[in-house]
Amino acid sequence: TAPQDKKLATPSKVDYNEVRKSVAALLDDANFDDGSYGPLFVRLGWHASGTYSHLDSTGGSNGGCMRFEPESGWGANKGLHLARERLEAVYRAHPGLTYADLYTLAAVVAIEEMGGPQIKWRPGRNDHKDGKKSPADGRLPDAAQGAQHIRDIFYRMGFNDQEIVALIGAHSLGRCHTDRSGYDGPWTFAPTTFSNEFFRLLLEEKWNLRRWNGPKQYEDTKTKTLMMLPADMALIEDPEFRKYVVVYAKDGDKFAKDFASAFEKLLELGIDFKTTDGSTHGKNESLWKRI
Ligand code: CCH
């Protein structure tokens, strides 16, 4: 049997379809950003998982540690308390549900509800009682940097160049907030719709440095309403990354498929799913083979 088909040793009483429905019902809010918590939920699931290091098997979504110091206070996680607070009602309504499972499932539901691909997801993450096992700050990417930094960060998680580009395609969703990252504005004209528009805009628009008092970021020359981070621009400046940008800009279905695989892998980094035959899988043995 493929690892994902084995039965969990301790089947949970939680009805995850009901959890999905509860999350979906919380997405829309006309007074919040572009009308949806979806993009913020995606960022929550990604930041909960993206601390993983395959070098020492620390970090990752297990533990649900972002609700504690120090992770809750990291600069990179600014604003994510809004997502966690929004999801609190779902946690309370489903005894047995872990925060660690909820933070990752919320991202999956958000992507699906915003028109994205189905992403394989399974429960099995535990909650830690405090934030003591959180790694030191600095594992999430710095938007001011370029290709080398992006590779350092994502290779540490175990991703290759193609997966890196696919994952960052999530910037078709949402926007930057001056009171969180310091950056400002959305990447696309439809920030609550999953699409390959981020890649098309990267290639097709002309991007100039924005003249403003904030951090270095780019704006489109036509409407001056869209933005790119220095780290986003690295995807077209670096020839290896650029190859995949070209592929995904042309083929939205391929992007959706590759994004789903990479995002599934991201959410499972460092997780041991206990199975009925006593074996464990996870710690990414199975995932490693796919690199
Ligand atoms: Fe991202 N991202 N991200 N990002 N991100 C920001 C917002 C979102 C970087 C920087 C930023 C991924 C990779 C990277 C989302 C998903 C993903 C912001 C603005 C910055 C800065 C935060 C703010 O001010 O609110 C950098 C750098 C990288 C890689 O190098 C990956 C991978 C994903 C998911 C797969 C989403 C969604 C948002 C929008 C959040 C919102 O509130 O709208």
Boltz pocket constraint, residues with backbone or C-beta under 6 A from the ligand:
constraints:
  - pocket:
      binder: B
      contacts: [[A, 38], [A, 39], [A, 40], [A, 42], [A, 43], [A, 46], [A, 78], [A, 79], [A, 141], [A, 142], [A, 143], [A, 144], [A, 150], [A, 164], [A, 167], [A, 168], [A, 170], [A, 171], [A, 173], [A, 174], [A, 175], [A, 176], [A, 177], [A, 178], [A, 180], [A, 181], [A, 182], [A, 183], [A, 229], [A, 231], [A, 263]]
      max_distance: 6.0
